[in-house]
Amino acid sequence: MSLRISTYWKWLSHIGLTVLKMTCRLEYVGDAGLNLLIAKEQFFSYPNLKPGILTPLRSKNVDSKNLAHVAIKHGLDRYLRHKKPKLGEQISYFQHDAIE
């Protein structure tokens, strides 16, 4: 019986690790896509700005805090799916902060 339990836990650990790796990979691709969209929009919206100006501007636009404010402003926060209590607290904080 103990062999089966240890095998079961090993299997669950493997599944959890696989999901974590996949989540990290998807986050990486999502970040890259967002950077590309912002870079394209800024490139064509501000044709006279040099890369030395566009790069920090893009960084500010893809900053998590700024994106959180935009999401709350447009009501997108209600579509977030998560199992992290801390994230819920942060959303509440940003909602309060966005109102002021």
N, C-alpha and C positions, 0 to 999 in steps of 0.2 A: 504494500500500500504506500509506503513512504517513497518508493521509487516513482510511483505514478504522480504523487504530489510534487516531488521535486521536478519531474519532467514537465508537469503542468505549469509550475512557476517559471521554469526556464522558457517555456513556450510563450507565456504571457510577457515576460521581460523582453523577449526577442520582438514580439509584436509591438510592444510599447516603444522600443528603441527604433524600430522600423518606421512607425508613425511619426516619431519625433524627427527623424532624419528627413522624411518626406515633407513634413511641415516646414522645416528649415529651408529645404530646397524650394518649396512653393513660395515661401516668404521672399527668398532671394530673387526669384523670377518676378514676383509682384513688384518688388522694389525697383528692379531694373526697368520693368514696363512703365512704372510711374515716372521714373527719371527720364525715360525716353519721351513720354508724352509731354512732360513739362518742358524739357529741352526743345522739343519741336515747336511747341506753342510760343515759347519765348524767342526762339531763333527767328521765326517769321513775324512775330508781333513787334520785335525791336531790332530791325535790320541794321541799325547803326551802332548798336552796342557791341563792344569787343568781348571776347571770351573771358577776359579777366573780370568783367562786370557780370556777365551772364552766369558764370559758374557759382559765385556766392548767392546770386539771386535765386537760382534753381535750388540750391541747398536750403535756403530759407523756405521755399515753397513746398519742399517735400519733408520738412521737419515734422515730427510726430505731433508736437504740441499744436502747430499751426493747422495740420490736417484734422486734428481732433476738434478744434474750434470751428472749422469749416463744416465738418460732419454734423456737429450739433446745431449749427446755424441753419442747416438745410434739413434737419430731422433725420439724418442718415444713421445716427447712433442707435435708433430703435431696431435697425436691421442687423446689428452686430450679434454674432453668436459666439459665446464663450463660456467657459466653466471656471473662470478666474475671478474670485471675489474682489481682488485688488483692482481689476479692470473696471468693475462696476463702481467701485469707490472713485476711481479716477474720472469716469464718465460723469458721475454726480458732481465732482469738483469742477470739471470743465463746464458743465451746464450752468452751475452757479456763477462761475467766472465769466462766461459768455454773456450772461444777462446784464452784468454790470458794465 
